[in-house]
Amino acid sequence: MAFISIFLDALPTTVCRKIVLMLCSLMMSLYLLYYLTDLCHTMSSPVRSSEEESNLAGDFGEWQALRRKRLLHKLQMQGYLNGELPEKYFRELRLQLQPANVKQQERISRSLAANPPSTLSFSEDGVRKLPQAIIIGVKKGGTRALLEFVRVHPDIRAVGEEPHFFDRHYEKGLRWYRNLMPKTLDGQVTMEKTPSYFVTKESAARIYAMSKDAKLILVVRDPVTRAISDYTQTLSKKPDIPSFESLTFKNRTTGLIDTSWSAIQIGIYAKHLENWLQYFPMRQILFVSGERLISDPAGELSRVQDFLALKRIITDKHFYFNQTKGFPCLKKPEGSSKPHCLGKTKGRTHPNIDPEIVQRLRDFYRPFNMKFYQMTGQNFGWD
């Protein structure tokens, strides 16, 4: 202290004052810094309910589960389609993908709960979406076969049952309709089929109101054969219905066709298509040949996959022809390793119809068919 006193006495008074001032400023700054640091430590953290914390802590686990699910789904579909990966491989893979250190995962989850990211909204099973693609018709044209075939593709998720939303249940609303859809992951296409949409006038406007970008698929078949198939289905349920001939003609003598009978009316494709073209451009409608779906299913499925902007995965190797039923069958349908053909209700034996009646029906449909060919730019070869 004596040394400091001698040192200060030796300095001019103005210099001493400046040194003392600087020391005081430094002391005050250090004190203020200490005070603020202590204040931060004693402040309470934001209040978060236990439910919110639990949800946030689970996000990381859900994210990991989603990654595992996507990887397994992709590998399973590749193995399923190529026939190369046995089930044993998947069991081993699932074990490998299990969290190796549960305590470490819990620590990370707690860290996420304390510092949650702003956009964590993962779901292990995907989300339900309104359909991007709809098979709108036609009844007895091959819609069930197309749906079964197209579901082989890993990027297509489809409703099994016909929703009939746009023709029977529209008043239930889009939320009800969406809840019928299967859950999908990113990049997958949601699809449904209801063949009666094509002949229901209100359906086109209603689908357009839901999505003006919806892709529509129409499976068409020789209208004469289709009408006979339609009658055969009804006959199997109601054996006492009138004969095909009596239902076809308003007056057998004059040969006037009864277009009010639904089996006949559905086959006037050009008339129904005009209604749809008021809402959707031709580029959003794919016309699938019911006949080629039987003779060359892989070829028609290639067109469907292209239309939906999907990779061509379904090929010839997925089909074999069942001589008994007269239909192609899947070697490996979705979710199974066994061959699969359509149910017993498909491929029924048609009753014998008088050839004269068949010819009169062909004459009746010919001008409508020609107009349909012109509208679609395709010749389906029905005449």
Residue pairs with C-beta under 8 A, 6 or more apart in sequence:
8 16
11 19
48 113
53 113
56 112
56 113
56 116
56 120
57 109
57 110
57 112
57 113
58 109
59 109
59 112
59 116
59 120
59 122
60 105
60 108
60 109
60 112
61 105
61 109
62 122
62 123
62 124
63 120
63 122
64 99
64 105
65 124
66 122
66 123
66 124
68 94
68 97
69 124
69 125
70 185
71 97
72 90
72 93
72 94
72 97
73 154
73 185
74 154
75 85
75 90
75 93
76 85
76 90
77 154
78 84
78 85
79 85
79 86
79 89
79 90
80 332
80 337
81 152
81 154
81 313
81 318
81 332
83 332
99 105
112 120
123 183
125 183
126 183
126 184
126 185
126 188
127 183
127 184
128 178
128 179
128 181
128 182
128 183
128 184
129 178
129 181
129 184
129 190
130 174
130 177
130 178
130 181
130 190
130 210
130 211
131 181
131 190
131 191
131 192
131 214
132 189
132 190
132 191
132 211
132 213
132 214
132 215
133 189
133 190
133 191
133 214
133 215
133 216
133 217
133 308
134 191
134 192
134 193
134 194
134 197
134 207
134 214
134 215
134 216
134 217
135 143
135 146
135 147
135 191
135 192
135 193
135 194
135 195
135 217
135 218
135 219
136 193
136 194
136 195
136 197
136 198
136 203
136 207
136 216
136 217
136 218
136 276
137 143
137 195
137 196
137 197
137 198
137 199
137 218
137 219
137 220
137 266
137 272
138 195
138 198
138 199
138 218
138 219
138 220
138 221
138 226
138 266
138 267
138 269
139 195
139 196
139 199
139 226
139 230
139 266
140 195
140 221
140 226
140 229
140 230
140 233
141 195
141 219
141 220
141 221
141 226
141 290
142 219
142 221
142 288
142 290
142 293
142 294
143 193
143 195
143 219
144 193
144 342
144 346
145 293
145 294
145 297
145 327
145 328
145 342
145 346
146 193
146 217
146 219
146 288
146 293
146 300
146 304
147 158
147 191
147 193
148 330
148 333
148 340
148 342
149 293
149 297
149 301
149 314
149 318
149 319
149 330
150 156
150 158
150 191
150 301
150 304
150 314
151 158
151 333
151 334
152 313
152 314
152 318
152 330
152 332
152 333
152 334
153 305
153 310
153 313
153 314
154 188
154 313
155 187
155 188
155 189
155 310
155 311
156 188
156 189
156 191
156 308
156 310
157 181
157 182
157 183
157 184
157 188
157 189
157 190
157 191
158 182
158 190
158 191
158 192
158 193
159 180
159 181
159 182
159 191
159 192
159 193
162 192
162 193
162 194
162 195
163 169
163 177
163 180
163 192
163 194
164 194
164 196
165 172
165 176
165 177
165 180
165 194
166 194
166 197
166 200
166 202
166 203
166 206
166 207
167 194
167 196
167 197
167 200
167 202
167 203
169 176
169 177
170 202
170 206
174 210
180 192
181 190
181 192
182 190
184 190
189 308
189 310
197 203
197 207
198 218
198 266
198 272
198 276
199 262
199 265
199 266
199 272
201 275
204 275
204 276
204 278
204 279
204 280
205 279
207 214
207 216
207 279
208 214
208 279
208 280
212 279
212 280
213 284
214 280
214 284
215 284
215 286
215 307
215 308
216 276
216 280
216 284
216 285
216 286
217 285
217 286
217 288
217 304
217 307
218 273
218 285
218 286
218 287
218 288
219 288
219 289
219 290
219 293
220 269
220 287
220 288
220 289
220 290
220 372
220 380
221 229
221 289
221 290
221 291
222 290
222 291
222 380
222 382
223 266
223 267
223 268
223 269
223 361
223 365
223 368
223 369
223 382
224 267
224 358
224 361
224 362
224 365
224 382
226 266
226 267
226 290
227 248
227 263
227 264
227 266
227 267
227 361
228 244
228 350
228 351
228 353
229 348
229 350
230 262
230 263
230 266
231 244
231 247
231 263
231 351
232 348
232 349
232 350
232 351
233 345
233 348
234 241
234 263
235 241
235 351
236 345
236 348
241 247
244 351
244 353
244 357
245 252
245 353
245 354
245 357
246 252
247 258
247 261
247 263
248 257
248 258
248 261
248 264
248 357
248 361
249 255
249 256
249 257
249 258
250 256
250 257
250 258
255 360
257 264
257 360
257 361
257 364
258 264
259 265
259 268
264 361
266 272
267 365
267 368
268 365
268 368
269 368
269 369
269 372
270 368
270 369
270 371
270 372
270 375
271 368
273 372
273 375
273 376
274 375
276 285
277 375
282 376
286 303
286 304
286 307
287 376
287 378
288 300
288 303
288 304
289 300
289 378
289 380
291 380
291 381
292 299
292 300
293 300
294 326
294 327
294 328
297 319
297 328
298 314
298 315
298 316
298 318
298 319
301 314
302 312
302 314
302 315
305 311
305 312
305 313
305 314
306 312
317 331
318 330
318 331
318 332
319 328
319 329
319 330
319 331
320 328
320 329
320 331
320 339
321 327
321 328
321 329
322 328
322 329
322 341
325 341
325 342
325 346
325 347
326 347
327 341
327 342
327 346
327 347
329 339
329 340
329 341
329 342
330 339
330 340
330 341
331 339
332 338
332 339
332 340
333 339
333 340
362 383
365 382
366 383
369 380
369 382
369 383
370 383
372 380
373 379
373 380
